Amino acid sequence: MISERSLFLHLLRILSAFIVVLGHTKEFLFVHMNENANLPEKIIRLFLSLGSAAVLVFFFLSGYVVS
């Protein structure tokens, strides 16, 4: 049976992988952001820019879970 800690780590890995995939779509969704972009667009772009950090989290957790 999977412990709660292990389940949390797996869910965190899935979330980080999802953020990475969404981050790669950022260039297709938003060509450029101008000065008068609305607040929801700015929030979405901020979330999508977390892709590089999510890669590090994913690989760190994958190494931890495998070992």
DSSP file (Angstrom, degrees, kcal/mol; ACC not computed):
  #  RESIDUE AA STRUCTURE BP1 BP2  ACC     N-H-->O    O-->H-N    N-H-->O    O-->H-N    TCO  KAPPA ALPHA  PHI   PSI    X-CA   Y-CA   Z-CA
    1    1 A M              0   0    0      0, 0.0     2,-0.4     0, 0.0     0, 0.0   0.000 360.0 360.0 360.0 140.9    0.0    0.0    0.0
    2    2 A I        -     0   0    0      1,-0.1     2,-0.0     4,-0.0     0, 0.0  -0.613 360.0-130.9 -80.4 130.6    1.2    3.5   -0.9
    3    3 A S     >  -     0   0    0     -2,-0.4     4,-2.3     1,-0.1     5,-0.2  -0.298  21.7-110.8 -74.8 165.5    1.9    5.7    2.1
    4    4 A E  H  > S+     0   0    0      1,-0.2     4,-2.3     2,-0.2     5,-0.1   0.866 118.8  53.2 -64.8 -35.9    0.5    9.2    2.3
    5    5 A R  H  > S+     0   0    0      2,-0.2     4,-2.2     1,-0.2    -1,-0.2   0.930 110.2  46.4 -65.5 -44.9    4.0   10.7    2.0
    6    6 A S  H  > S+     0   0    0      1,-0.2     4,-2.3     2,-0.2    -2,-0.2   0.899 111.7  51.4 -64.8 -40.7    4.7    8.7   -1.2
    7    7 A L  H  X S+     0   0    0     -4,-2.3     4,-2.4     1,-0.2    -1,-0.2   0.907 109.1  51.1 -62.2 -41.9    1.3    9.6   -2.7
    8    8 A F  H  X S+     0   0    0     -4,-2.3     4,-2.2     2,-0.2    -2,-0.2   0.908 110.1  49.4 -61.8 -42.7    2.0   13.3   -2.0
    9    9 A L  H  X S+     0   0    0     -4,-2.2     4,-2.1     2,-0.2    -2,-0.2   0.896 111.2  49.1 -65.0 -40.1    5.4   13.0   -3.7
   10   10 A H  H  X S+     0   0    0     -4,-2.3     4,-2.3     2,-0.2    -2,-0.2   0.906 111.5  49.0 -65.6 -41.0    3.8   11.3   -6.7
   11   11 A L  H  X S+     0   0    0     -4,-2.4     4,-2.5     1,-0.2    -2,-0.2   0.877 110.1  51.6 -65.6 -36.7    1.1   14.0   -7.0
   12   12 A L  H  X S+     0   0    0     -4,-2.2     4,-2.3     2,-0.2    -1,-0.2   0.879 109.3  50.6 -66.8 -37.6    3.8   16.7   -6.7
   13   13 A R  H  X S+     0   0    0     -4,-2.1     4,-2.4     2,-0.2    -2,-0.2   0.916 110.9  48.8 -63.7 -43.6    5.7   15.0   -9.6
   14   14 A I  H  X S+     0   0    0     -4,-2.3     4,-2.3     1,-0.2    -2,-0.2   0.921 111.8  49.1 -63.2 -43.7    2.6   14.9  -11.7
   15   15 A L  H  X S+     0   0    0     -4,-2.5     4,-2.2     1,-0.2    -1,-0.2   0.912 111.5  48.7 -62.3 -43.3    1.8   18.6  -11.0
   16   16 A S  H  X S+     0   0    0     -4,-2.3     4,-2.0     1,-0.2    -1,-0.2   0.893 111.0  50.4 -66.8 -37.9    5.4   19.6  -11.8
   17   17 A A  H  X S+     0   0    0     -4,-2.4     4,-2.3     1,-0.2    -1,-0.2   0.897 110.0  51.1 -64.4 -38.8    5.3   17.7  -15.1
   18   18 A F  H  X S+     0   0    0     -4,-2.3     4,-2.5     1,-0.2    -2,-0.2   0.892 108.6  50.9 -64.5 -40.1    2.0   19.3  -16.0
   19   19 A I  H  X S+     0   0    0     -4,-2.2     4,-2.3     2,-0.2    -1,-0.2   0.886 109.1  51.8 -64.8 -38.5    3.5   22.8  -15.3
   20   20 A V  H  X S+     0   0    0     -4,-2.0     4,-1.6     2,-0.2    -2,-0.2   0.932 110.2  48.0 -63.5 -45.2    6.4   21.9  -17.6
   21   21 A V  H  X S+     0   0    0     -4,-2.3     4,-0.9     1,-0.2     3,-0.2   0.925 113.6  47.0 -62.3 -44.5    4.1   20.9  -20.4
   22   22 A L  H >< S+     0   0    0     -4,-2.5     3,-0.5     1,-0.2     4,-0.5   0.868 107.4  58.0 -64.5 -35.4    2.0   24.0  -20.0
   23   23 A G  H >< S+     0   0    0     -4,-2.3     3,-0.8     1,-0.2     4,-0.4   0.850 101.8  54.7 -63.2 -33.8    5.2   26.1  -19.9
   24   24 A H  H 3< S+     0   0    0     -4,-1.6     3,-0.4     1,-0.2     4,-0.3   0.759 104.9  54.2 -71.1 -23.2    6.1   24.7  -23.3
   25   25 A T  T XX S+     0   0    0     -4,-0.9     4,-2.2    -3,-0.5     3,-0.7   0.547  83.3  90.8 -84.7  -6.8    2.8   25.9  -24.7
   26   26 A K  H <> S+     0   0    0     -3,-0.8     4,-2.5    -4,-0.5    -1,-0.2   0.880  82.9  53.2 -57.6 -40.4    3.4   29.4  -23.5
   27   27 A E  H 34 S+     0   0    0     -3,-0.4    -1,-0.3    -4,-0.4    -2,-0.1   0.803 112.1  45.4 -68.0 -27.4    5.0   30.5  -26.7
   28   28 A F  H <4 S+     0   0    0     -3,-0.7    -1,-0.2    -4,-0.3    -2,-0.2   0.816 116.0  45.1 -83.3 -31.4    2.1   29.3  -28.7
   29   29 A L  H  < S+     0   0    0     -4,-2.2     2,-0.6     1,-0.3    -2,-0.2   0.896 121.9  31.2 -79.5 -41.0   -0.6   30.8  -26.5
   30   30 A F     <  -     0   0    0     -4,-2.5    -1,-0.3    -5,-0.2     3,-0.1  -0.938  58.7-174.6-124.4 109.7    0.9   34.2  -26.0
   31   31 A V  S    S-     0   0    0     -2,-0.6     2,-0.3     1,-0.3    -1,-0.2   0.953  75.5 -21.2 -68.0 -48.7    3.0   35.7  -28.8
   32   32 A H        -     0   0    0      2,-0.0     2,-0.6     0, 0.0    -1,-0.3  -0.983  59.4-129.2-154.8 158.5    4.0   38.7  -26.8
   33   33 A M        -     0   0    0     -2,-0.3     2,-0.1    -3,-0.1    -3,-0.0  -0.957  25.3-159.6-115.0 123.1    2.7   40.6  -23.8
   34   34 A N    >   -     0   0    0     -2,-0.6     3,-1.2     1,-0.1    -2,-0.0  -0.338  35.3 -94.4 -93.0 179.3    2.3   44.3  -24.2
   35   35 A E  T 3  S+     0   0    0      1,-0.3    -1,-0.1    -2,-0.1    -2,-0.0   0.806 119.8  52.4 -64.9 -31.8    2.2   46.9  -21.5
   36   36 A N  T 3  S+     0   0    0      2,-0.0    -1,-0.3     0, 0.0     2,-0.1  -0.048  74.6 143.5-100.7  33.7   -1.6   47.0  -21.2
   37   37 A A    <   -     0   0    0     -3,-1.2    -4,-0.0     1,-0.1     2,-0.0  -0.444  53.5-110.7 -68.8 145.5   -2.1   43.2  -20.8
   38   38 A N     >  -     0   0    0     -2,-0.1     4,-1.8     1,-0.1     3,-0.2  -0.288  26.5-104.7 -77.6 166.0   -5.0   42.4  -18.4
   39   39 A L  H  > S+     0   0    0      1,-0.2     4,-2.4     2,-0.2     5,-0.2   0.890 116.2  54.0 -62.3 -45.0   -4.5   40.9  -15.0
   40   40 A P  H  > S+     0   0    0      0, 0.0     4,-2.4     0, 0.0    -1,-0.2   0.900 109.0  50.4 -58.9 -37.8   -5.6   37.3  -15.8
   41   41 A E  H  > S+     0   0    0     -3,-0.2     4,-2.4     1,-0.2    -2,-0.2   0.905 110.1  49.8 -65.0 -40.1   -3.2   37.2  -18.7
   42   42 A K  H  X S+     0   0    0     -4,-1.8     4,-2.0     2,-0.2    -1,-0.2   0.894 111.4  48.7 -64.6 -39.7   -0.4   38.4  -16.4
   43   43 A I  H  X S+     0   0    0     -4,-2.4     4,-2.3     2,-0.2    -2,-0.2   0.910 111.6  49.2 -67.2 -42.2   -1.3   35.7  -13.8
   44   44 A I  H  X S+     0   0    0     -4,-2.4     4,-2.5    -5,-0.2    -2,-0.2   0.918 111.3  49.7 -63.0 -43.0   -1.4   33.0  -16.4
   45   45 A R  H  X S+     0   0    0     -4,-2.4     4,-1.4     2,-0.2    -1,-0.2   0.882 109.6  51.7 -64.5 -37.4    2.0   34.0  -17.8
   46   46 A L  H  < S+     0   0    0     -4,-2.0     4,-0.2     2,-0.2     3,-0.2   0.927 111.4  47.2 -63.7 -44.2    3.5   34.1  -14.3
   47   47 A F  H >< S+     0   0    0     -4,-2.3     3,-1.2     1,-0.2    -2,-0.2   0.904 112.5  49.5 -63.2 -41.9    2.2   30.5  -13.7
   48   48 A L  H >< S+     0   0    0     -4,-2.5     3,-0.9     1,-0.3    -1,-0.2   0.730 100.1  65.3 -72.2 -21.0    3.5   29.3  -17.0
   49   49 A S  T >< S+     0   0    0     -4,-1.4     3,-0.5     1,-0.2     4,-0.3   0.512  81.7  79.8 -79.4  -2.3    6.9   30.8  -16.4
   50   50 A L  T <>  +     0   0    0     -3,-1.2     4,-2.1    -4,-0.2    -1,-0.2   0.348  62.3 104.7 -81.7   7.7    7.5   28.4  -13.5
   51   51 A G  H <> S+     0   0    0     -3,-0.9     4,-1.8     1,-0.2    -1,-0.2   0.868  74.5  51.1 -59.7 -42.0    8.4   25.7  -16.0
   52   52 A S  H <> S+     0   0    0     -3,-0.5     4,-1.4     1,-0.2    -1,-0.2   0.880 112.4  46.6 -67.7 -36.6   12.2   25.7  -15.4
   53   53 A A  H  > S+     0   0    0     -4,-0.3     4,-2.2     1,-0.2    -1,-0.2   0.865 109.4  55.4 -69.7 -35.1   11.7   25.4  -11.6
   54   54 A A  H  X S+     0   0    0     -4,-2.1     4,-2.6     1,-0.2    -2,-0.2   0.838 102.4  56.6 -67.3 -32.1    9.2   22.6  -12.2
   55   55 A V  H  X S+     0   0    0     -4,-1.8     4,-2.5     2,-0.2     5,-0.2   0.931 108.1  47.6 -62.3 -45.0   11.8   20.7  -14.2
   56   56 A L  H  X S+     0   0    0     -4,-1.4     4,-2.4     1,-0.2     5,-0.2   0.915 112.8  48.2 -62.8 -42.9   14.1   20.8  -11.3
   57   57 A V  H  X S+     0   0    0     -4,-2.2     4,-2.6     2,-0.2     5,-0.3   0.919 111.4  51.0 -63.2 -43.4   11.4   19.7   -8.9
   58   58 A F  H  X S+     0   0    0     -4,-2.6     4,-2.4     1,-0.2    -2,-0.2   0.939 113.7  42.6 -61.1 -48.7   10.4   16.9  -11.2
   59   59 A F  H  X S+     0   0    0     -4,-2.5     4,-2.2     2,-0.2    -1,-0.2   0.878 114.3  51.1 -69.5 -36.8   13.9   15.5  -11.6
   60   60 A F  H  X S+     0   0    0     -4,-2.4     4,-2.1    -5,-0.2    -2,-0.2   0.947 114.2  43.5 -63.2 -47.7   14.8   15.9   -7.9
   61   61 A L  H  X S+     0   0    0     -4,-2.6     4,-2.9    -5,-0.2     5,-0.2   0.867 111.4  54.5 -67.5 -35.4   11.6   14.0   -6.8
   62   62 A S  H  X S+     0   0    0     -4,-2.4     4,-2.4    -5,-0.3     5,-0.2   0.926 110.0  46.9 -63.3 -43.4   12.1   11.4   -9.5
   63   63 A G  H  X S+     0   0    0     -4,-2.2     4,-1.9     1,-0.2    -2,-0.2   0.891 114.3  47.8 -63.7 -39.1   15.6   10.6   -8.2
   64   64 A Y  H  < S+     0   0    0     -4,-2.1    -2,-0.2     2,-0.2    -1,-0.2   0.917 114.0  45.6 -67.9 -43.7   14.3   10.6   -4.6
   65   65 A V  H  < S+     0   0    0     -4,-2.9    -2,-0.2     1,-0.2    -1,-0.2   0.895 113.9  48.8 -69.2 -40.3   11.4    8.3   -5.4
   66   66 A V  H  <        0   0    0     -4,-2.4    -1,-0.2     1,-0.3    -2,-0.2   0.905 360.0 360.0 -67.5 -40.8   13.4    5.9   -7.5
   67   67 A S     <        0   0    0     -4,-1.9    -1,-0.3    -5,-0.2    -2,-0.2   0.487 360.0 360.0 -80.7 360.0   16.2    5.6   -4.9
